Amino acid sequence: MITDADIVKLKKVFVTKQELKREIDRANNYTEKLFMSLSKDLLDFKKEMVEFKERTSKTLDWLVGAFKKFDEEHTILYARY
């Protein structure tokens, strides 16, 4: 037979349902906080990438426009000579 003293010793060694539920809840809370933090970081990164893409597109548009103008001027000067 198991005595009350044995049950007390077993409780020290094994996890009880309440302790297990507490640990699961703590893990779920941690996971949820981590997920929210990561999703915020991803949204910030997405905003930065959109801004970078826009800046790059504007710069490339300017560069292509300048090159096209230079090419047209070069063609006119070549035809003149």
C-alpha positions in Angstrom: 0.0 0.0 0.0 1.0 3.6 -0.6 1.1 5.7 2.5 0.6 9.4 2.8 4.4 9.8 3.2 4.9 8.0 -0.1 2.5 10.4 -1.8 4.4 13.4 -0.4 7.7 12.0 -1.7 6.2 11.3 -5.1 4.8 14.9 -5.3 8.4 16.1 -4.8 9.7 13.9 -7.7 6.8 14.1 -10.2 4.9 17.0 -11.7 1.3 17.5 -10.6 -1.5 18.5 -13.0 -1.6 22.0 -11.6 2.2 22.5 -12.0 2.0 21.1 -15.6 -0.9 23.4 -16.5 1.0 26.4 -15.1 4.1 25.5 -17.1 2.0 25.1 -20.3 0.3 28.4 -19.7 3.6 30.1 -19.1 5.1 28.6 -22.3 2.0 29.7 -24.3 2.3 33.2 -22.9 6.0 33.3 -23.8 5.3 32.0 -27.3 2.5 34.5 -27.8 4.7 37.4 -26.7 7.6 36.1 -28.9 5.2 35.8 -31.9 3.9 39.3 -31.4 7.4 40.7 -31.1 8.5 38.9 -34.3 5.4 40.0 -36.2 6.1 43.7 -35.1 9.7 43.3 -36.2 8.6 41.8 -39.6 6.2 44.7 -40.2 9.0 47.2 -39.4 11.3 45.4 -41.8 8.6 45.4 -44.5 8.2 49.1 -44.1 12.0 49.6 -44.4 12.1 47.5 -47.5 9.3 49.3 -49.2 11.0 52.7 -48.5 14.3 51.3 -49.8 12.6 50.0 -52.9 11.0 53.4 -53.5 14.3 55.3 -53.0 16.0 52.8 -55.3 13.4 53.2 -58.0 13.5 57.0 -57.8 17.3 56.9 -58.1 17.3 54.5 -61.0 14.6 56.5 -62.8 16.7 59.6 -62.4 19.8 57.7 -63.6 18.0 56.2 -66.6 16.6 59.6 -67.5 20.1 61.2 -67.3 21.6 58.5 -69.4 18.8 58.8 -72.0 19.4 62.6 -72.2 23.1 62.1 -72.5 22.6 59.5 -75.2 20.3 61.9 -77.1 22.8 64.7 -76.8 25.6 62.4 -77.9 23.5 61.3 -81.0 22.9 64.9 -82.0 26.6 65.8 -81.6 27.6 62.7 -83.6 25.2 63.6 -86.4 26.5 67.2 -86.4 30.1 66.0 -87.0 
